[in-house]
Amino acid sequence: HLAKARPGIGSRKKVRIGLRRNTRFSLRKSARRITKGVIHVQASFNNTIITVTDPQGRVVFWSSAGTCGFKSSRKASPYAGQKTAVDAIRTVGLQRAEVMVKGAGSGRDAALRAIAKSGV
């Protein structure tokens, strides 16, 4: 016998992804605000990830070039690193921070420049 076709699978999937995406961004804006912390910059050749932790090492907020909307090779660009750093610092509201750098990607220097420029 013939298998019954399931209508609307593609559309149902898109709706579910859209809902999850909206929920995630609303959650990300309410990061715990801290005054002192550690900024970890992980710059690979494919992406730049910035993690903000409190002095005990607990993650408060993280951001990557991918979550900032950059795709494929643009994720590794210096501009993406800069935007990622600005996004992470603005959300947490740090005043004093220690910076830990890991990796040799092109977004590393731009992220450090953005951190220094923000006054942290």
C-alpha positions as CSV (number, residue, x, y, z in Angstrom):
1,H,0.0,0.0,0.0
2,L,1.1,3.6,-0.5
3,A,2.4,5.7,2.4
4,K,0.2,8.6,3.3
5,A,1.8,11.9,2.7
6,R,2.1,14.2,5.7
7,P,1.1,17.7,4.6
8,G,2.8,20.9,5.8
9,I,5.9,19.4,7.4
10,G,8.1,22.1,6.0
11,S,5.9,24.9,7.2
12,R,5.4,23.4,10.6
13,K,9.2,23.2,11.0
14,K,9.7,26.8,10.1
15,V,7.1,28.0,12.6
16,R,8.7,26.0,15.4
17,I,12.2,27.4,14.6
18,G,10.8,30.9,14.4
19,L,9.2,30.5,17.8
20,R,12.4,29.2,19.4
21,R,14.4,32.0,17.9
22,N,12.1,34.7,19.3
23,T,12.1,33.0,22.7
24,R,15.9,32.8,22.8
25,F,16.5,36.4,22.0
26,S,14.1,37.6,24.7
27,L,15.9,35.4,27.2
28,R,19.3,36.7,26.2
29,K,18.6,40.3,26.9
30,S,18.0,39.7,30.7
31,A,21.6,38.7,31.6
32,R,22.7,39.2,35.2
33,R,24.4,42.6,35.6
34,I,27.8,42.5,37.3
35,T,30.5,45.1,37.9
36,K,33.6,43.0,38.0
37,G,34.2,40.0,35.8
38,V,36.4,38.1,33.3
39,I,36.0,38.4,29.5
40,H,37.2,35.3,27.6
41,V,37.9,35.9,23.9
42,Q,38.1,32.7,21.9
43,A,39.1,33.6,18.3
44,S,39.3,30.7,15.8
45,F,39.7,30.9,12.1
46,N,35.9,30.2,11.7
47,N,34.3,32.1,14.5
48,T,34.8,34.5,17.4
49,I,33.2,33.6,20.8
50,I,33.2,36.0,23.7
51,T,32.2,34.7,27.2
52,V,31.7,37.0,30.2
53,T,32.1,35.3,33.6
54,D,32.0,36.6,37.2
55,P,35.2,36.4,39.2
56,Q,34.3,32.9,40.4
57,G,34.2,31.6,36.8
58,R,30.4,31.2,36.4
59,V,29.2,32.2,32.9
60,V,27.0,35.3,33.0
61,F,26.7,35.9,29.2
62,W,28.2,34.7,26.0
63,S,28.0,35.9,22.5
64,S,29.5,34.7,19.2
65,A,29.7,36.1,15.7
66,G,27.1,33.4,14.7
67,T,24.5,34.6,17.2
68,C,25.2,38.2,16.1
69,G,23.9,37.3,12.7
70,F,27.1,36.7,10.7
71,K,27.3,33.6,8.5
72,S,30.0,31.5,6.9
73,S,33.4,33.2,6.3
74,R,32.1,36.6,7.6
75,K,32.0,35.1,11.2
76,A,35.8,35.1,11.2
77,S,36.1,38.7,10.1
78,P,37.5,41.5,12.4
79,Y,34.2,43.4,12.1
80,A,32.3,40.4,13.4
81,G,34.7,40.1,16.4
82,Q,34.2,43.8,17.1
83,K,30.4,43.5,17.0
84,T,30.4,40.4,19.2
85,A,32.5,42.1,21.9
86,V,30.3,45.2,21.9
87,D,27.2,43.0,22.2
88,A,28.6,41.0,25.1
89,I,29.8,44.1,27.1
90,R,26.7,46.2,26.6
91,T,24.4,43.4,27.8
92,V,26.3,42.7,31.0
93,G,27.3,46.2,31.9
94,L,30.8,45.6,33.2
95,Q,33.0,48.3,34.7
96,R,36.2,46.3,35.5
97,A,37.3,43.2,33.7
98,E,40.2,40.9,33.2
99,V,40.6,39.7,29.6
100,M,41.7,36.2,28.7
101,V,42.6,35.6,25.0
102,K,42.7,32.2,23.3
103,G,43.3,31.5,19.6
104,A,44.8,33.2,16.6
105,G,41.8,34.3,14.6
106,S,41.4,37.6,12.8
107,G,38.6,38.7,15.1
108,R,40.9,38.6,18.1
109,D,42.5,42.1,17.8
110,A,39.3,43.8,16.8
111,A,37.5,42.3,19.8
112,L,40.3,43.5,22.1
113,R,40.1,47.0,20.5
114,A,36.3,47.1,21.1
115,I,36.7,46.0,24.7
116,A,39.3,48.7,25.3
117,K,37.2,51.4,23.6
118,S,34.2,50.6,25.7
119,G,36.0,51.8,28.8
120,V,36.1,48.4,30.6
